[in-house]
Structure formats: structure tokens, C-alpha cells
Amino acid sequence: MPNEQLWLDILASGEGPKTAPAGVGLLSAVLKRAAAQDLKECRWSRLGVADALSKELGREITVAQLDAITAESKGILWFPAEWLPAWLRVTGSRRMLEILCSECGFRVADDTDCDLAELARAELKREKLGAQAAALRSKLRGKI
């Protein structure tokens, strides 16, 4: 399972549930806890998050909806996928995206990771072009 270590880290940190409620997958329970943690760490109040999400999504999002998604006492209410981009921008947290990507066997890259990957590609391309140029020089020796 690609997400096993991430989930173990979440569970060990106390951020995640020990088990999922009956009839609910562990991923849903972990995402619910992640959303609750995002709200705790966000600089906005729940009302501020609801207002910002409303503006981002172009429809009203209420504090009651946020509570239904995050409250331990309530059953699992699925986190709407269309909320995710706005959620990331409003809360500033990548936690839920990291959990979902990990579940799929992927990782979330930040700007530095992307720049390093681009630099590595450029270096490999430069090396390949250098080798091609050397081969052409060798082939042309004595012909020019």
C-alpha cells in the first residue's frame, strides 16, 4: 500500500483515527481528520474559511457544512472533490492532497523539487548534446 508510511505517521501523531467508523474506509476517516487539522492550523476562523471557500467556489459554503465534514461526533460526510483546489488555497495546507497522492503512489512536489527536476533534465540534455558534439568532432577530424 503506497500510503502506509504516511498513514502510520498520521496515526502516530494523533492526527488520524485509530480505526475507521463502521462501513467507512480508513482513507475517508483519515481525510476527515486531516480536514479538521487543517482548520485548526488555518489562520482563518471556521467562518472565515467558509466565506473564503464560498468566494472561491462561487456558491455558499456554511460553517455547518465544514462541521459536518470535520466533526468527530458526526458520521463521515464525503469531502467534495471539487472543493479540494479551493481548500488548498484557503487553508494553505497540502495535507489532504499529500494523503490522496500517497494513496495513488505519487508525491506532491514543491517549487524547489520542480526546479531541481528541471535542472537535472537540463544537465542530462547538456551531457547528451556534449556527447553528440564529441562524436561529430571525431567523425569530422581530417575532413575539414
Residue pairs with C-beta under 8 A, 6 or more apart in sequence:
2 102
2 103
2 104
2 105
3 27
3 99
3 102
3 103
6 98
6 99
6 102
7 16
7 26
7 30
7 99
7 102
10 16
10 30
10 33
10 34
10 99
11 17
11 18
15 33
15 34
15 37
16 29
16 30
16 33
16 34
17 26
17 29
17 30
17 32
17 33
19 26
19 29
20 26
20 28
20 29
21 29
21 75
21 76
24 75
24 76
27 99
27 103
28 76
28 78
29 76
30 99
31 79
31 96
31 99
31 100
32 69
32 70
32 76
32 79
34 95
34 96
34 99
35 69
35 70
35 79
35 87
35 96
36 70
36 71
36 72
37 93
37 95
38 87
38 91
38 93
38 95
38 96
39 46
39 49
39 66
39 70
39 91
41 91
41 93
42 49
42 90
42 91
42 92
42 93
43 92
44 52
44 90
44 91
46 63
46 66
46 67
47 63
49 66
49 90
49 91
50 61
50 62
50 63
50 65
50 66
52 86
52 90
53 61
53 83
53 86
53 87
53 90
54 60
54 61
56 85
56 86
56 89
56 90
57 82
57 83
57 86
61 83
67 74
68 74
68 77
69 77
69 79
79 96
84 96
84 97
84 100
87 93
87 96
88 94
88 96
88 97
94 108
97 108
98 107
98 108
101 107
101 108
109 117
